[in-house]
Amino acid sequence: MNSIAIDGPAGAGKSSIAKALSKRLGYIYIDTGAMYRAVALFFLENDVKDGTDSRIESLLEKLEISIKYEDGAQKVILNGEDVTGKLRLEEIGKLASKFSAIGSVREKLVALQRKLAQKENVVMDGRDIGTVVLPNAGLKIYLSASSKVRAKRRYLELLEKGHTDLDINEIEDEIIKRDEADMNREISPLKQADDAYYLDSSDMTLEEVVSKILSMVKEER
């Protein structure tokens, strides 16, 4: 099977790029961030506050996450329930970053992600796809953008959702803190794979980034 791994920090545009790319190539898009958010939701519903909770191992045994597509839209299924609409809450995003640093959580999800990649041609995005999940991916991209650009994107996204009490400087501070946490965690830190192409999307449109990656796909073939 063919696979494309896209890694990078929060707000770099990984999901949007991966979705557009998968559509153009006819591949399946696997949103690993949504899978970690589903874990966060699962733990939140079970009143797990952090990695010190002694129930984590036993709860993970009861955890099942799958991804399916309906009318071209990705659905995240958590233990039989479609939880897609709950996953973009700010609280869930912060918890996902915290719980993703737990070794047993990553083990569980990496196994699920590899299983998906064995069945289909995939475009997968996350923090450690090219370094850990799919180290033999046919093409690896490290997609980044400046913290100011990423903060502006997040600000506009929240405005569209109806949020009004927003401070773009606070949003940028949160993004920088998230970067530091992701890059400095002990397990699977965010970093560029040695054989990954670096792309800065700060001054590029989505179409420009997609076109650039498609040209790389052709070269790799």
Rosetta blueprint (number, residue, H / E / L):
1 M L
2 N L
3 S E
4 I E
5 A E
6 I E
7 D E
8 G L
9 P L
10 A L
11 G L
12 A L
13 G L
14 K H
15 S H
16 S H
17 I H
18 A H
19 K H
20 A H
21 L H
22 S H
23 K H
24 R H
25 L H
26 G L
27 Y L
28 I E
29 Y E
30 I E
31 D E
32 T H
33 G H
34 A H
35 M H
36 Y H
37 R H
38 A H
39 V H
40 A H
41 L H
42 F H
43 F H
44 L H
45 E H
46 N L
47 D L
48 V L
49 K L
50 D L
51 G L
52 T L
53 D L
54 S L
55 R L
56 I H
57 E H
58 S H
59 L H
60 L H
61 E H
62 K L
63 L L
64 E L
65 I E
66 S E
67 I E
68 K E
69 Y E
70 E E
71 D L
72 G L
73 A E
74 Q E
75 K E
76 V E
77 I E
78 L E
79 N L
80 G L
81 E E
82 D E
83 V L
84 T H
85 G H
86 K H
87 L L
88 R L
89 L L
90 E H
91 E H
92 I H
93 G H
94 K H
95 L H
96 A H
97 S H
98 K H
99 F H
100 S L
101 A L
102 I L
103 G H
104 S H
105 V H
106 R H
107 E H
108 K H
109 L H
110 V H
111 A H
112 L H
113 Q H
114 R H
115 K H
116 L H
117 A H
118 Q H
119 K H
120 E L
121 N L
122 V E
123 V E
124 M E
125 D E
126 G E
127 R L
128 D L
129 I H
130 G H
131 T H
132 V H
133 V H
134 L L
135 P L
136 N L
137 A L
138 G L
139 L E
140 K E
141 I E
142 Y E
143 L E
144 S E
145 A L
146 S L
147 S H
148 K H
149 V H
150 R H
151 A H
152 K H
153 R H
154 R H
155 Y H
156 L H
157 E H
158 L H
159 L H
160 E H
161 K L
162 G L
163 H L
164 T L
165 D L
166 L L
167 D L
168 I H
169 N H
170 E H
171 I H
172 E H
173 D H
174 E H
175 I H
176 I H
177 K H
178 R H
179 D H
180 E H
181 A H
182 D H
183 M H
184 N H
185 R L
186 E L
187 I L
188 S L
189 P L
190 L L
191 K L
192 Q L
193 A L
194 D L
195 D L
196 A L
197 Y E
198 Y E
199 L E
200 D E
201 S L
202 S L
203 D L
204 M L
205 T L
206 L H
207 E H
208 E H
209 V H
210 V H
211 S H
212 K H
213 I H
214 L H
215 S H
216 M H
217 V H
218 K H
219 E H
220 E H
221 R L
